[in-house]
């Protein structure tokens, strides 16, 4: 029986642990804290490739609408092409951990993986799946830790307690000048929401001050801040995902969406793929197999992002207006899953055409 060590009890690590245990592997998962603690996430579960289905634990509601604000406000229904759930990620991960334990996974919490301990694990186990996030322990050992800082988005977020009944069932995204990014309101219930801001290119702006301004703008300044978090969002997939007997998965592999910053779905997919490649003696094909599934999505999202940031907000607003007036959904254009060519062709071409005189 092959022995597998998994570093990190997040989406990729827990998915890999469950998949490995179900497949008859001996799995030990190491988590530096307690599973479900210190989560830095807006807690929207985007199943953009329709490969995962409804989360088994922690679901608060399925998102019915996306409110998108640029110059004007546009509301798009979430049809069957767009599956987004708001979850309590702590509850979700604890549920996955209990499922893993019931399958025989040995979960060791509150343990720090130092470089020295990592090298011991490399010798002790047949395979290591590093889902330790950004900055990964593998990057610290193999010397590419600067990659994450150079390529990642940066996010800041508050969890607020207050009246969010008007947002319940929808998520709100707002694109603003002058920074390259957006802010969001993701309600977890009628009385709680994650409100945050993400920047996809480096900036000298004080993001916490910008987020405080967002609260004032949205009339949320009086709401109680119950949690404050922030960090790196690795939005550029690493070219190399296998180092000796170590496979990178999830954020450690740089699999966060370069368009909307979601990464739970890609993390789960990579964790499952890592186990499947180990089982079928295809570790040397892991990078290629994962690329075959994810690259169209990630590259399409990056293409759309780069096209949009090259335009001013007025042009972007006009593009969204065209799409909204067409009566189609964002899912029809594949905006959230990388199949974006219709969107680009329709929106950008028409937006750049000269206005006809009446």
N, C-alpha and C positions, 0 to 999 in steps of 0.2 A: 504494500500500500504506500502510495506516494505521500510524503509529508509536506504540507503547505503552510507557510506562515503569511499572515495578512497583517499589514501595518496600517492601522487607521480604521475606526469603526463608523465611518460615514456611509453614504449611499453605495459607493463602489466596493468598499471593503465588506459591508454586510451582504450585499448581493453576491459577491464572490464566495463568501463564507457559506451561505445557504446553498448556492449552486454546487460548491465543492462537496459539502456534506451529503447532499442528495445523490451525488455521483460516486460516493464511496471513498472519498479522499479523507485523510487525516488532517484536520484543519485546526490551527491555533490562530486566534485573532488578538492582536495587541493594540490597546487603545490608551493614549497618554492620560486621558481624564476618565470620566464615566461616560458611557455611551449616551448620547442625547444632550450632553452638556456643552456649553460654549459654542453654540451654533450661530454662525454668521450667515444668515440667509433670509430672503424676503418670504420664503416658504410657499412659493408658487411652484407646483409640480407640473411642468410643461412636458406632456408626452407628445413631442412634436413629430416623431416618426411613427406614432401609433403602434409601438412595439411593446409597451409595458402594461397598458390598461390602468384601471382605477387602483390607486394605492390600497394596500390591504389594511393599513392602520392610520389613524390620525386624521382622516378626512374631515374637513369642516364643511365644504360645499364644492360643487362643480361650478366653475366660473361660467356664467351665462353671457356676459358681455364684456368687451374691452372698450373703455373710454380713452380715446386718444386726443390729446390737446396739443396743438401747435399754435397757430394764430386763432383758429376756431376750434370748437369741440366737435368730435365725431364719435359716434357710438356704433361699434360693430358687434353683431351677435356672434357667439361662438357656436358654429354648427358642428356637425360630426367630423369635420376635417381638423378641428382645433380642440384638443382635449387638454384642459387646464383645471387642476384642482387646487384649492387652498387647503393646506395641511398644517397640522401642528407637527413640525419636524421632530421635535423631541419625542413626542408620543410615537411617531412613525418609526424612528430609529430604535426606540426601546422595544417596540413590537417586533421588529425584524430581529433584534438581538435575542429576544426570548424564543423566537422561531428557530434561530440558529442553534441556540443551546439545546432545544428539544431534539434537534437532529444530531447532536453529539459534538458540536463545535466547542472547543475550549476557548473561552473569552477571558482574557487577562486585562483588567482595567487598572488605571492609575499607575502606568509604567512608562518611563521615559526611554525612548529608543535613542541611545547615544550612538556615535559613529562606531565605537568599540563593540557595543552590543549588536549593532546591525551586522558587523562583520562576523560575529559569532553565529548569528542567525543564518547568514549566507552559507556557512559551513555545515550547520546543523540540519537545515531543511533542503528538500529537493528543489523547491521553488519558493520565491518570495513575491508576493503581490504588494507593491508599494502604493497605497492609497492614502498616504499621509498628508496630502494637500500641498498647497504652495506656502512655504518652500519645502519640497520633499526631502526626506532623509537621504534618498539616493543621490539627489543633486549635491548635497553637502559632502557625500563620500566621493563622488566622481567628479566634482568640481564644476558643475554648471548651474549653481544656485542663482547666479546673477540673471540668468535667462528669465526667471519669473518676474523680477523687478523691472526688467527692460521691456517686457511684452504684456504685462497685466494691466487690466483696468483697476480702478480704485473705487471702493464703495464706502459710504457711511450711512448709518440707519438708526432710527429710533423705533422702539415699540411703544405705542401710545395707548393709554386707556382713556376712553371718552365715547361720545356718540358717533358711531360710524354706520348707523342704520341705512343712510342714503347710499352707501357704497356696497352694502351687503349683496353678494351675488355677482359683483363686477370687480374688475381691477382698473385702476386709473394710471395712465402713463402720460407724462408731459415732457415735451421736448422744448428746451429753452436755449436762447443765446445767453451768455457768450461762450459757454463751455461745451465741449463735445461730449454730450451725454444726455441723460434725462433723469427725472425724478418720478417716484411711484408712490401710490397708496394701495397697499394690498391688505384688505380687511381679513382678519381671522375670525371675527364674529361681529355682532352689531355693536360691541363695546370695546373692541381692540383691533389695532391695525399696525402693520409695519409700514413706516414712511421713511423712504431713503432716497439717496442720490448716488448715481454712478457716473464716473468720468472715464471714457474709453481711450483718452490720450492724456499724456502727462500734462500737468498744470501746476502753477504756483498758487492757485486760488485756495483759500481756506475753506475746505468743503464743509466743515462743521458750521461755519458761519453761514454758508450758502444754504445748508439744510435748515438752520434756524429761520432764515428768510422764507424758505418754502412753507414752514409751519405758519408763519405770520400771513403769508399770501393765501393759504388755504383755510385760514381761520382756526388753526389747531394749536396756537401758542399756549392756550390755557389748559390743554390736555396734559395729563400726567405722563411723564417719561418713565417707563418701567424697565427699559433695557436700552443700552447704547452699545453699538457694535460697528465694526468696520474692518476693512482688510483688502487684500489683493484678490482679483478675479482673473485667473489665468486664461486668457482668451485666444492664445495662439498654440495650436497643437505642436508638441515636440516632434521633431523629425525622427528621433530615436526613442523607442519605448521599451527596449530590452537591453539590460546590462548584465552580462553573464547569466545568472539564474534569477534575475530580478525583472519583473514586468511592472511597468507603470500604468496606473489606472486612475480615472476620475480627474480631479483637479491637478494631481501630480503629473498627469499626462497633458495638461493644458487644454481640456475639453469643454471649457465654458463657452457658451454662445457669444460670438463677437458682436451680435446684434442686440440681444435683449438681456444678456448676462445670466441666463438660466443654465444650470449644469447638472441638475439631478438626473435627468433622463440619460444623458450621455455617460454620466458616471456609472449608472446601473448597467447600461449596455456594455461598457468597457470591462466592468467587473465580471460579468457573465462570460464575455468573450475570452478574457484571460484564462478562466477555468476551462472553457471548452478547448482552447488551444493547448493547454497543458494535458488534458485528457486524451486528446487525439495526436499527441506528439507533434504539434505544429507550432511550437513556440517561435520558431524562426519565421513563421507566417503571420504572427500576431499583428504586427504593424500593418501589413497589407490587408489582412482580413478586417481589421477595425476601420481602416481607411475606406474600404469598399462600402461599409455601412454608413460612416459618419462624414466622409469628406465632402460629398455633394451638399449635405446640409450645412456644414461649417463654412465651406468655401462660398456657397451661395449667400449665406448670411453676411459673410465678410464683404462680398461684392456689393450687396445692397447697402451695407453700412458705409463703405467707402464712397459709393455714389451719392448717398444722402448727405454726408458731411462735406462733400465738395460743393453743395448747393446752399443757398441761404434759406432761412426759415420760411420766407414767403413762397419760394418755389416749392419747398417740401409741402407746405400747407396746400398749395394748388394741386400737387400730385395726389395727396390724400383725399382732397375734395373730389377729384375725378373718380377715384376708386369708390368713394362713398356713394356718389351719385349713380354709379353704374349698377348699384343694387347688389353687387357681389360682396362676398365676405373676404376677410384677409386669408382665410383658408383656401378660397378659390384661386388666389394668387400665390399660395404657398409662402407667404411672407414669413411665417414662423418655422418653416421646415426646409428652407433652402431652395425651393422650386420657385424662383422669383422672376423668371424671364418675362412673363406676361405683365407683371407689375412694372418692371423696368421699362418695357417697350411702350406700354400704354401711358404710364404716368410721366416718365421723363421726356419722351418724344413730344407728347402733347403740351407738356409744361414749357418746353423750349420753343414751340412754334410761335410765330408772331401773332398777336391778337388781331382778329379780323375787324375791320372798321364797319360800323353799322351804316 
